[in-house]
């Protein structure tokens, strides 16, 4: 005769099987999504001159000084060599610092572009992210790019997944600020953390939108 505890074997087997299936599905649900394989992406750049920790953080340079078209164009342009040269021309830095950015002067003299590697890239079946619409509506750089001013090398801070976009479009009041402050990243980060669901400022900002953020497939997909 078998002991009584053997009667539990089938039940334990079923529970174990179901638990294993749940773990596999949950693991795939996370590891096969942008939250896992895109967040933290940090391509190696050709030069170390795009140190946002120094430029945007220590020096406090406004994002729009380098990314000049974010308020007018869908693309957030990468600064050209002339923009970099404006600060890094001969005689404008101490000797040690000047040597670190000699490659800027070399590129400027040769009339060559700098082959920066793109960090944020949406799939081809998604329309380009319109920076001008979002910035002018009051969506801050920090909401999509994270605390960029603390990054020596830029990395992807958000998943840029469809669900991530829809979270904002469904509840825009959680992310909107005065458009004049979108590049004040430290203020925005602290301000949004303290915002309550019934914040009167959020309701006021919502009324400034020409239309509610779209949630239809055709708004983002070809």
VOBA-120988 format. One record per residue (C-alpha): residue in three letters; x, y, z; residue number from 1. Coordinates in nm, 2 decimals, always signed. Each point is the difference from the previous one (the first is absolute). Layout:
BEGIN
<pt r="ala" east="X" north="Y" up="Z" k="NUM"/>
...
This chain:
BEGIN
<pt r="unk" east="+0.00" north="+0.00" up="+0.00" k="1"/>
<pt r="unk" east="+0.11" north="+0.36" up="-0.07" k="2"/>
<pt r="unk" east="+0.02" north="+0.25" up="+0.28" k="3"/>
<pt r="unk" east="-0.28" north="+0.26" up="+0.02" k="4"/>
<pt r="unk" east="+0.24" north="+0.29" up="-0.10" k="5"/>
<pt r="unk" east="+0.03" north="-0.16" up="-0.35" k="6"/>
<pt r="unk" east="-0.36" north="+0.12" up="-0.06" k="7"/>
<pt r="unk" east="+0.15" north="+0.35" up="-0.02" k="8"/>
<pt r="unk" east="+0.24" north="-0.08" up="-0.28" k="9"/>
<pt r="unk" east="-0.24" north="+0.07" up="-0.29" k="10"/>
<pt r="unk" east="-0.11" north="+0.33" up="+0.16" k="11"/>
<pt r="unk" east="+0.35" north="+0.11" up="+0.06" k="12"/>
<pt r="unk" east="+0.09" north="-0.10" up="-0.36" k="13"/>
<pt r="unk" east="-0.29" north="+0.21" up="-0.14" k="14"/>
<pt r="unk" east="+0.09" north="+0.30" up="+0.22" k="15"/>
<pt r="unk" east="+0.36" north="-0.03" up="-0.09" k="16"/>
<pt r="unk" east="-0.07" north="-0.02" up="-0.37" k="17"/>
<pt r="unk" east="-0.23" north="+0.31" up="+0.01" k="18"/>
<pt r="unk" east="+0.25" north="+0.19" up="+0.20" k="19"/>
<pt r="unk" east="+0.27" north="-0.09" up="-0.25" k="20"/>
<pt r="unk" east="-0.22" north="+0.12" up="-0.29" k="21"/>
<pt r="unk" east="-0.07" north="+0.33" up="+0.19" k="22"/>
<pt r="unk" east="+0.37" north="+0.06" up="+0.05" k="23"/>
<pt r="unk" east="+0.08" north="-0.07" up="-0.36" k="24"/>
<pt r="unk" east="-0.27" north="+0.23" up="-0.13" k="25"/>
<pt r="unk" east="+0.09" north="+0.27" up="+0.26" k="26"/>
<pt r="unk" east="+0.36" north="-0.02" up="-0.09" k="27"/>
<pt r="unk" east="-0.07" north="+0.02" up="-0.38" k="28"/>
<pt r="unk" east="-0.24" north="+0.28" up="+0.07" k="29"/>
<pt r="unk" east="+0.28" north="+0.21" up="+0.15" k="30"/>
<pt r="unk" east="+0.32" north="-0.13" up="-0.18" k="31"/>
<pt r="unk" east="-0.16" north="+0.03" up="-0.35" k="32"/>
<pt r="unk" east="-0.11" north="+0.36" up="+0.05" k="33"/>
<pt r="unk" east="+0.18" north="+0.33" up="-0.04" k="34"/>
<pt r="unk" east="+0.00" north="+0.05" up="+0.37" k="35"/>
<pt r="unk" east="+0.27" north="-0.27" up="+0.01" k="36"/>
<pt r="unk" east="+0.20" north="+0.01" up="-0.32" k="37"/>
<pt r="unk" east="-0.02" north="+0.38" up="-0.07" k="38"/>
<pt r="unk" east="+0.01" north="+0.18" up="+0.33" k="39"/>
<pt r="unk" east="+0.37" north="+0.06" up="+0.08" k="40"/>
<pt r="unk" east="+0.11" north="-0.01" up="-0.36" k="41"/>
<pt r="unk" east="+0.33" north="+0.20" up="-0.02" k="42"/>
<pt r="unk" east="+0.18" north="-0.02" up="-0.33" k="43"/>
<pt r="unk" east="+0.37" north="+0.09" up="-0.01" k="44"/>
<pt r="unk" east="+0.04" north="+0.34" up="-0.14" k="45"/>
<pt r="unk" east="+0.30" north="+0.10" up="-0.23" k="46"/>
<pt r="unk" east="+0.11" north="+0.26" up="+0.25" k="47"/>
<pt r="unk" east="-0.06" north="+0.09" up="+0.36" k="48"/>
<pt r="unk" east="-0.11" north="+0.35" up="-0.08" k="49"/>
<pt r="unk" east="-0.38" north="-0.04" up="+0.06" k="50"/>
<pt r="unk" east="+0.03" north="-0.01" up="+0.38" k="51"/>
<pt r="unk" east="-0.34" north="+0.12" up="+0.10" k="52"/>
<pt r="unk" east="+0.11" north="-0.01" up="+0.37" k="53"/>
<pt r="unk" east="+0.24" north="+0.29" up="-0.08" k="54"/>
<pt r="unk" east="-0.20" north="+0.19" up="-0.26" k="55"/>
<pt r="unk" east="-0.35" north="-0.02" up="+0.13" k="56"/>
<pt r="unk" east="+0.08" north="-0.08" up="+0.36" k="57"/>
<pt r="unk" east="+0.31" north="+0.19" up="+0.12" k="58"/>
<pt r="unk" east="-0.02" north="+0.28" up="-0.26" k="59"/>
<pt r="unk" east="-0.38" north="+0.02" up="-0.01" k="60"/>
<pt r="unk" east="-0.02" north="+0.03" up="-0.37" k="61"/>
<pt r="unk" east="-0.36" north="+0.00" up="-0.12" k="62"/>
<pt r="unk" east="-0.09" north="-0.31" up="-0.21" k="63"/>
<pt r="unk" east="-0.12" north="+0.23" up="-0.28" k="64"/>
<pt r="unk" east="+0.35" north="+0.16" up="-0.04" k="65"/>
<pt r="unk" east="+0.12" north="-0.33" up="-0.17" k="66"/>
<pt r="unk" east="-0.32" north="-0.16" up="-0.10" k="67"/>
<pt r="unk" east="-0.12" north="+0.32" up="-0.17" k="68"/>
<pt r="unk" east="-0.30" north="-0.13" up="-0.19" k="69"/>
<pt r="unk" east="-0.20" north="-0.18" up="+0.27" k="70"/>
<pt r="unk" east="-0.26" north="+0.27" up="+0.01" k="71"/>
<pt r="unk" east="-0.05" north="+0.03" up="-0.38" k="72"/>
<pt r="unk" east="+0.07" north="-0.35" up="-0.14" k="73"/>
<pt r="unk" east="-0.10" north="-0.36" up="+0.06" k="74"/>
<pt r="unk" east="+0.36" north="-0.11" up="+0.03" k="75"/>
<pt r="unk" east="+0.23" north="+0.11" up="+0.29" k="76"/>
<pt r="unk" east="+0.30" north="+0.09" up="-0.21" k="77"/>
<pt r="unk" east="+0.35" north="-0.11" up="+0.11" k="78"/>
<pt r="unk" east="+0.22" north="+0.31" up="+0.02" k="79"/>
<pt r="unk" east="+0.22" north="+0.07" up="-0.30" k="80"/>
<pt r="unk" east="+0.37" north="+0.06" up="+0.03" k="81"/>
<pt r="unk" east="-0.04" north="+0.37" up="-0.03" k="82"/>
<pt r="unk" east="-0.21" north="+0.00" up="+0.32" k="83"/>
<pt r="unk" east="+0.27" north="-0.18" up="+0.19" k="84"/>
<pt r="unk" east="+0.27" north="+0.22" up="-0.15" k="85"/>
<pt r="unk" east="-0.18" north="+0.31" up="+0.13" k="86"/>
<pt r="unk" east="+0.11" north="-0.10" up="+0.35" k="87"/>
<pt r="unk" east="+0.31" north="-0.20" up="-0.08" k="88"/>
<pt r="unk" east="+0.19" north="+0.21" up="-0.25" k="89"/>
<pt r="unk" east="+0.37" north="+0.07" up="+0.05" k="90"/>
<pt r="unk" east="+0.08" north="+0.20" up="+0.31" k="91"/>
<pt r="unk" east="-0.34" north="-0.04" up="+0.17" k="92"/>
<pt r="unk" east="+0.11" north="-0.27" up="+0.24" k="93"/>
<pt r="unk" east="+0.29" north="-0.08" up="+0.23" k="94"/>
<pt r="unk" east="+0.28" north="-0.20" up="-0.16" k="95"/>
<pt r="unk" east="-0.09" north="-0.33" up="+0.16" k="96"/>
<pt r="unk" east="-0.37" north="+0.03" up="-0.09" k="97"/>
<pt r="unk" east="+0.09" north="+0.13" up="-0.34" k="98"/>
<pt r="unk" east="+0.19" north="-0.32" up="-0.08" k="99"/>
<pt r="unk" east="-0.30" north="-0.21" up="+0.10" k="100"/>
<pt r="unk" east="-0.22" north="+0.15" up="-0.27" k="101"/>
<pt r="unk" east="+0.26" north="+0.05" up="-0.28" k="102"/>
<pt r="unk" east="-0.21" north="-0.24" up="-0.21" k="103"/>
<pt r="unk" east="-0.27" north="+0.27" up="-0.02" k="104"/>
<pt r="unk" east="+0.24" north="+0.25" up="-0.15" k="105"/>
<pt r="unk" east="+0.14" north="-0.26" up="-0.23" k="106"/>
<pt r="unk" east="-0.35" north="-0.09" up="-0.13" k="107"/>
<pt r="unk" east="-0.09" north="+0.37" up="-0.03" k="108"/>
<pt r="unk" east="+0.32" north="+0.07" up="-0.20" k="109"/>
<pt r="unk" east="-0.07" north="-0.30" up="-0.23" k="110"/>
<pt r="unk" east="-0.37" north="+0.09" up="-0.04" k="111"/>
<pt r="unk" east="-0.09" north="-0.35" up="+0.12" k="112"/>
<pt r="unk" east="-0.29" north="-0.11" up="+0.21" k="113"/>
<pt r="unk" east="+0.04" north="-0.21" up="+0.32" k="114"/>
<pt r="unk" east="-0.14" north="-0.35" up="-0.03" k="115"/>
<pt r="unk" east="-0.20" north="-0.01" up="+0.32" k="116"/>
<pt r="unk" east="-0.18" north="-0.33" up="+0.06" k="117"/>
<pt r="unk" east="-0.37" north="+0.04" up="+0.05" k="118"/>
<pt r="unk" east="-0.14" north="-0.10" up="+0.35" k="119"/>
<pt r="unk" east="-0.37" north="+0.03" up="-0.04" k="120"/>
<pt r="unk" east="-0.15" north="-0.18" up="-0.30" k="121"/>
<pt r="unk" east="-0.36" north="-0.10" up="-0.06" k="122"/>
<pt r="unk" east="-0.10" north="-0.30" up="-0.22" k="123"/>
<pt r="unk" east="-0.05" north="+0.08" up="-0.37" k="124"/>
<pt r="unk" east="-0.37" north="-0.07" up="+0.03" k="125"/>
<pt r="unk" east="-0.04" north="+0.29" up="+0.24" k="126"/>
<pt r="unk" east="-0.02" north="+0.36" up="-0.10" k="127"/>
<pt r="unk" east="+0.28" north="+0.23" up="+0.11" k="128"/>
<pt r="unk" east="-0.06" north="+0.14" up="+0.35" k="129"/>
<pt r="unk" east="-0.10" north="+0.36" up="-0.06" k="130"/>
<pt r="unk" east="+0.22" north="+0.19" up="+0.24" k="131"/>
<pt r="unk" east="-0.15" north="+0.34" up="-0.08" k="132"/>
<pt r="unk" east="-0.36" north="-0.11" up="+0.08" k="133"/>
<pt r="unk" east="+0.10" north="-0.15" up="+0.33" k="134"/>
<pt r="unk" east="+0.24" north="+0.28" up="+0.11" k="135"/>
<pt r="unk" east="-0.25" north="+0.27" up="-0.08" k="136"/>
<pt r="unk" east="-0.28" north="-0.19" up="+0.18" k="137"/>
<pt r="unk" east="+0.21" north="-0.01" up="+0.32" k="138"/>
<pt r="unk" east="+0.16" north="-0.34" up="+0.00" k="139"/>
<pt r="unk" east="+0.35" north="+0.04" up="+0.15" k="140"/>
<pt r="unk" east="+0.32" north="-0.16" up="-0.13" k="141"/>
<pt r="unk" east="+0.03" north="-0.18" up="+0.33" k="142"/>
<pt r="unk" east="-0.33" north="-0.19" up="-0.05" k="143"/>
<pt r="unk" east="+0.14" north="-0.18" up="-0.30" k="144"/>
<pt r="unk" east="+0.38" north="+0.01" up="+0.04" k="145"/>
<pt r="unk" east="+0.04" north="-0.02" up="+0.37" k="146"/>
<pt r="unk" east="+0.23" north="+0.22" up="+0.21" k="147"/>
<pt r="unk" east="+0.23" north="+0.06" up="-0.30" k="148"/>
<pt r="unk" east="+0.21" north="+0.26" up="+0.18" k="149"/>
<pt r="unk" east="+0.15" north="-0.28" up="+0.23" k="150"/>
<pt r="unk" east="+0.11" north="-0.22" up="-0.29" k="151"/>
<pt r="unk" east="+0.37" north="+0.02" up="-0.11" k="152"/>
<pt r="unk" east="-0.10" north="-0.23" up="-0.29" k="153"/>
<pt r="unk" east="-0.36" north="+0.02" up="-0.12" k="154"/>
<pt r="unk" east="-0.21" north="-0.32" up="+0.05" k="155"/>
<pt r="unk" east="-0.36" north="-0.09" up="-0.07" k="156"/>
<pt r="unk" east="-0.19" north="+0.06" up="+0.33" k="157"/>
<pt r="unk" east="-0.35" north="-0.09" up="-0.12" k="158"/>
<pt r="unk" east="-0.14" north="-0.30" up="-0.19" k="159"/>
<pt r="unk" east="-0.17" north="+0.21" up="-0.28" k="160"/>
<pt r="unk" east="-0.24" north="-0.29" up="-0.02" k="161"/>
<pt r="unk" east="-0.36" north="+0.04" up="-0.12" k="162"/>
<pt r="unk" east="-0.14" north="-0.05" up="+0.35" k="163"/>
<pt r="unk" east="+0.24" north="+0.26" up="+0.13" k="164"/>
<pt r="unk" east="-0.12" north="+0.26" up="-0.25" k="165"/>
<pt r="unk" east="-0.36" north="-0.09" up="+0.07" k="166"/>
<pt r="unk" east="+0.04" north="+0.05" up="+0.37" k="167"/>
<pt r="unk" east="+0.09" north="+0.36" up="-0.07" k="168"/>
<pt r="unk" east="-0.27" north="+0.05" up="-0.26" k="169"/>
<pt r="unk" east="-0.27" north="-0.14" up="+0.23" k="170"/>
<pt r="unk" east="+0.12" north="+0.21" up="+0.30" k="171"/>
<pt r="unk" east="+0.17" north="+0.30" up="-0.14" k="172"/>
<pt r="unk" east="-0.06" north="+0.21" up="+0.31" k="173"/>
<pt r="unk" east="+0.26" north="-0.21" up="+0.18" k="174"/>
<pt r="unk" east="+0.28" north="+0.12" up="-0.24" k="175"/>
<pt r="unk" east="-0.09" north="+0.35" up="-0.12" k="176"/>
<pt r="unk" east="+0.18" north="+0.31" up="+0.13" k="177"/>
<pt r="unk" east="+0.02" north="+0.36" up="-0.12" k="178"/>
<pt r="unk" east="+0.16" north="-0.01" up="-0.35" k="179"/>
<pt r="unk" east="+0.25" north="+0.27" up="+0.11" k="180"/>
<pt r="unk" east="+0.15" north="-0.24" up="+0.26" k="181"/>
<pt r="unk" east="+0.03" north="-0.32" up="-0.20" k="182"/>
<pt r="unk" east="+0.38" north="+0.02" up="+0.00" k="183"/>
<pt r="unk" east="+0.03" north="+0.08" up="+0.37" k="184"/>
<pt r="unk" east="+0.05" north="-0.37" up="+0.07" k="185"/>
<pt r="unk" east="+0.06" north="+0.01" up="+0.38" k="186"/>
<pt r="unk" east="-0.30" north="+0.22" up="+0.06" k="187"/>
<pt r="unk" east="-0.22" north="-0.21" up="-0.22" k="188"/>
<pt r="unk" east="+0.11" north="-0.33" up="+0.16" k="189"/>
<pt r="unk" east="-0.08" north="+0.13" up="+0.35" k="190"/>
<pt r="unk" east="-0.31" north="+0.18" up="-0.11" k="191"/>
<pt r="unk" east="-0.16" north="-0.31" up="-0.16" k="192"/>
<pt r="unk" east="+0.09" north="-0.22" up="+0.30" k="193"/>
<pt r="unk" east="-0.21" north="+0.23" up="+0.22" k="194"/>
<pt r="unk" east="-0.29" north="+0.04" up="-0.23" k="195"/>
<pt r="unk" east="-0.34" north="-0.14" up="+0.12" k="196"/>
<pt r="unk" east="-0.27" north="-0.15" up="-0.22" k="197"/>
<pt r="unk" east="-0.23" north="+0.30" up="+0.06" k="198"/>
<pt r="unk" east="+0.27" north="+0.27" up="-0.04" k="199"/>
<pt r="unk" east="-0.16" north="+0.32" up="-0.14" k="200"/>
<pt r="unk" east="+0.31" north="+0.07" up="-0.21" k="201"/>
<pt r="unk" east="-0.03" north="-0.33" up="-0.18" k="202"/>
<pt r="unk" east="-0.36" north="+0.08" up="-0.08" k="203"/>
<pt r="unk" east="+0.09" north="+0.34" up="-0.13" k="204"/>
<pt r="unk" east="+0.28" north="-0.14" up="-0.22" k="205"/>
<pt r="unk" east="-0.24" north="-0.26" up="-0.15" k="206"/>
<pt r="unk" east="-0.23" north="+0.28" up="-0.12" k="207"/>
<pt r="unk" east="+0.29" north="+0.15" up="-0.20" k="208"/>
<pt r="unk" east="+0.02" north="-0.31" up="-0.22" k="209"/>
<pt r="unk" east="-0.15" north="+0.04" up="-0.34" k="210"/>
<pt r="unk" east="-0.14" north="-0.35" up="+0.02" k="211"/>
<pt r="unk" east="+0.03" north="-0.30" up="+0.24" k="212"/>
<pt r="unk" east="+0.31" north="-0.22" up="-0.07" k="213"/>
<pt r="unk" east="-0.10" north="-0.26" up="-0.26" k="214"/>
<pt r="unk" east="-0.03" north="-0.36" up="+0.09" k="215"/>
<pt r="unk" east="-0.10" north="-0.15" up="-0.34" k="216"/>
<pt r="unk" east="+0.24" north="-0.23" up="-0.18" k="217"/>
<pt r="unk" east="+0.02" north="+0.23" up="-0.30" k="218"/>
<pt r="unk" east="+0.15" north="+0.28" up="+0.21" k="219"/>
<pt r="unk" east="+0.33" north="-0.18" up="+0.05" k="220"/>
<pt r="unk" east="+0.00" north="-0.28" up="-0.26" k="221"/>
<pt r="unk" east="+0.02" north="+0.01" up="-0.38" k="222"/>
